[in-house]
Amino acid sequence: MGSTGRLVSFLRFVGAGCRFVAGCLTVAGRVLTTAELKLYGITKVTTVAACGECTKEGDCFAPLTTEVSDCKCQCAAGGHGDVCVPAPVPAGPPSPPPPPTPPPTPLLPPVGECISDMVYPEVAQAVGGGLSWLCYRNVTFSGGGMSLTVLIGAMTGDVATVTFDGCTWRDGAVLLLLGNAYAAVGSLNIVVTGNTFSDALLSPEGGFPPRTNITISGNRFTVTRLVPRPGLVIGRPSCVAMNE
């Protein structure tokens, strides 16, 4: 702490009967003495508190505090709150509730089984890494934040299979089949059958490895508005759902 010019005690105009507590004031890391406090204009100090010490005068409203225990003010009758003030402190507005926890994405099933008969959470998710089998049956995907990307290049196995059977895609949901001509699979089968795309997109993109069979049949596409897909570059190979 420091000052320039004439120093005047800021208690100069305090009336009789008032008490002032000071202490543990430091300059350059050194604790000031009572005499040095006066040099800085801090006079009429009633109580000098030591560093690290909790006192009624320094930490509580002393007239309504009986004692200090473990740096907690123990209030007498009429004392309120943590520091024993004479009147209750109005409670502030309640804290906002925590944001809801997003539902967990379902675990991928074992080879030969499908994720089925459920409403998928609205997430942007990439699947396929290290897998040889992906299957979704009678699953509903919806919402502009719903984007399911099948990473063909990350799949493995002598025979890799991707199946979407009887699923519903709506309200901006996107199914992206992201191909990779150098995928480490022996052969690849992609089957998208009996799906309904309502204001949603089916987008195969990129190259696919040799010995790839893609079957897209029996699907219904209905588009009534523009459905954006982040990352879609005009001119790159892609398939966007159109009205029949």
C-alpha positions in Angstrom: 0.0 0.0 0.0 1.2 3.5 -0.6 0.2 7.0 -1.3 1.5 10.4 -2.5 0.8 13.8 -1.1 -0.6 14.6 2.3 -1.8 11.6 4.3 -5.0 12.1 6.4 -6.6 9.5 8.6 -9.8 8.3 7.0 -11.2 8.0 10.6 -10.8 11.8 11.1 -14.5 12.4 11.0 -15.7 9.2 12.7 -17.8 10.0 15.8 -17.1 8.9 19.3 -17.9 5.3 20.2 -16.9 3.9 16.9 -14.4 1.1 16.8 -11.9 0.3 14.0 -10.0 -3.0 13.5 -6.9 -3.1 11.4 -4.0 -5.5 11.0 -2.1 -7.9 8.8 -1.5 -5.0 6.4 1.7 -5.6 4.4 4.1 -3.5 2.3 6.5 -5.5 0.1 5.6 -8.7 2.0 6.4 -7.2 5.4 3.6 -6.7 8.1 3.2 -3.1 9.2 3.5 -2.3 12.9 0.9 -0.2 14.7 3.3 2.8 14.5 3.7 2.3 10.7 0.0 2.2 10.3 -0.2 5.7 11.7 2.4 6.8 9.2 0.0 5.7 6.5 -2.9 7.6 8.0 -4.5 4.6 9.8 -5.0 6.0 13.3 -7.5 5.5 16.1 -7.1 1.7 15.7 -9.1 0.0 18.4 -7.9 -3.5 17.7 -4.9 -4.7 15.8 -5.5 -8.2 14.3 -2.6 -10.6 13.7 -2.2 -12.3 10.4 -4.0 -15.6 10.2 -6.0 -14.9 13.3 -9.8 -14.9 13.4 -11.4 -12.5 15.9 -14.8 -11.3 16.7 -13.8 -7.7 15.8 -12.1 -8.6 12.6 -14.3 -11.3 11.1 -17.7 -11.0 12.7 -20.2 -8.3 13.8 -18.8 -8.2 17.3 -21.8 -6.9 19.4 -23.8 -10.0 18.3 -21.0 -12.5 18.4 -20.3 -14.7 21.5 -17.1 -16.3 20.2 -15.2 -17.4 17.2 -14.5 -21.1 16.8 -12.5 -22.4 13.8 -12.9 -19.0 12.2 -16.7 -19.4 12.4 -18.8 -16.7 14.2 -21.0 -18.0 16.9 -24.0 -15.7 17.1 -25.8 -14.3 20.2 -29.5 -13.8 20.2 -30.4 -11.4 17.4 -27.4 -12.3 15.2 -27.9 -13.5 11.7 -25.9 -15.2 9.0 -22.3 -16.2 8.8 -21.1 -13.0 10.5 -23.9 -12.4 13.0 -25.3 -9.2 11.5 -28.3 -7.6 13.2 -30.9 -8.4 10.5 -31.4 -11.4 8.2 -29.7 -11.1 4.9 -32.3 -11.5 2.1 -31.7 -14.6 0.1 -30.7 -14.1 -3.5 -32.5 -15.7 -6.4 -32.1 -19.5 -6.5 -29.3 -20.9 -8.6 -30.4 -21.9 -12.1 -30.9 -25.7 -12.4 -28.0 -27.6 -14.0 -28.4 -28.3 -17.7 -30.0 -31.6 -18.4 -27.6 -34.5 -19.0 -27.8 -35.6 -22.6 -29.0 -39.1 -23.0 -26.2 -41.6 -23.6 -25.8 -42.9 -27.1 -26.6 -46.6 -27.3 -23.8 -49.1 -27.3 -23.1 -50.8 -30.6 -24.4 -54.4 -30.6 -22.4 -57.5 -31.2 -21.8 -58.8 -34.7 -25.1 -60.2 -36.1 -27.3 -58.0 -33.9 -28.9 -54.6 -34.5 -29.7 -51.4 -32.5 -33.5 -51.5 -32.9 -36.9 -50.1 -32.0 -35.7 -46.8 -30.3 -35.5 -43.1 -30.7 -31.9 -42.2 -31.1 -30.6 -39.2 -29.1 -30.0 -36.0 -31.2 -26.2 -36.1 -31.5 -23.5 -35.7 -34.1 -21.8 -39.1 -34.0 -19.2 -40.9 -36.0 -19.4 -44.8 -36.0 -17.5 -47.6 -37.6 -14.0 -47.3 -36.2 -12.5 -50.8 -35.8 -15.8 -52.5 -36.6 -16.9 -55.0 -39.2 -20.6 -54.8 -38.4 -23.1 -52.0 -38.1 -26.9 -52.5 -38.0 -29.8 -50.2 -37.2 -33.4 -51.4 -37.5 -36.6 -49.4 -36.9 -34.6 -46.6 -35.3 -35.8 -43.0 -35.4 -33.3 -40.2 -36.0 -34.5 -36.6 -35.8 -33.4 -33.0 -35.4 -31.0 -30.6 -37.0 -28.3 -31.7 -34.6 -28.7 -35.4 -35.6 -25.8 -36.4 -37.9 -24.7 -40.0 -38.1 -21.4 -40.5 -40.0 -20.4 -44.0 -41.0 -16.6 -44.0 -41.3 -16.0 -46.6 -44.0 -12.3 -46.0 -43.9 -12.1 -46.9 -40.2 -13.9 -50.2 -40.6 -12.0 -53.5 -40.6 -12.5 -57.2 -41.4 -12.6 -59.6 -44.3 -16.3 -58.7 -44.8 -17.7 -55.4 -43.4 -21.5 -54.9 -43.4 -23.5 -51.7 -42.8 -27.3 -52.0 -42.6 -30.0 -49.4 -42.1 -33.4 -51.2 -42.2 -36.8 -49.5 -41.8 -35.4 -46.5 -40.0 -37.0 -43.0 -39.9 -35.0 -39.8 -40.6 -36.7 -36.5 -40.1 -36.5 -32.8 -39.2 -32.9 -32.2 -40.5 -31.3 -35.5 -39.6 -28.4 -36.6 -41.8 -27.0 -40.1 -42.6 -23.5 -39.6 -44.1 -21.8 -42.7 -45.6 -18.2 -41.4 -45.7 -16.3 -43.6 -48.1 -12.6 -44.3 -48.4 -11.2 -46.2 -51.3 -8.3 -47.4 -49.2 -10.4 -48.9 -46.4 -8.8 -51.9 -44.8 -11.7 -54.3 -45.6 -11.8 -57.4 -47.8 -15.3 -56.6 -49.1 -18.0 -54.1 -48.1 -21.8 -54.4 -48.1 -23.9 -51.3 -47.5 -27.7 -51.8 -47.3 -30.2 -49.0 -46.9 -33.7 -50.4 -47.3 -37.2 -49.4 -46.3 -36.1 -46.1 -44.7 -38.2 -42.9 -44.6 -36.4 -39.6 -45.1 -38.6 -36.6 -44.2 -36.7 -33.3 -44.6 -33.6 -35.4 -44.0 -30.6 -36.4 -46.0 -28.9 -39.6 -47.2 -25.4 -38.6 -48.4 -22.9 -41.1 -49.7 -19.7 -39.3 -50.1 -16.1 -40.0 -51.3 -14.7 -43.1 -52.9 -15.4 -46.7 -51.8 -13.0 -49.7 -51.8 -13.0 -52.4 -54.5 -15.6 -55.2 -53.9 -18.2 -52.8 -52.5 -21.9 -53.6 -52.9 -24.3 -50.7 -52.1 -28.0 -51.4 -52.1 -30.4 -48.5 -51.6 -34.0 -49.6 -52.2 -37.5 -49.2 -51.0 -36.8 -45.9 -49.3 -39.1 -42.8 -49.3 -37.8 -39.3 -49.6 -39.8 -36.2 -48.9 -38.2 -32.7 -48.8 -40.3 -29.6 -48.0 -37.4 -27.3 -47.1 -33.7 -26.8 -47.4 -31.8 -29.2 -45.2 -28.3 -28.0 -44.6 -25.4 -30.3 -43.9 -22.3 -28.8 -42.4 -19.2 -29.6 -44.3 -20.9 -30.3 -47.6 -18.8 -29.0 -50.4 -20.5 -28.3 -53.7 -18.9 -30.3 -56.5 -17.8 -33.2 -54.4 -19.6 -36.5 -55.0 -22.7 -36.6 -52.8 -26.3 -37.7 -52.9 -29.0 -35.4 -51.5 -32.6 -36.6 -50.9 -35.1 -35.3 -53.4 -38.9 -35.7 -53.8 -40.0 -38.7 -55.7 
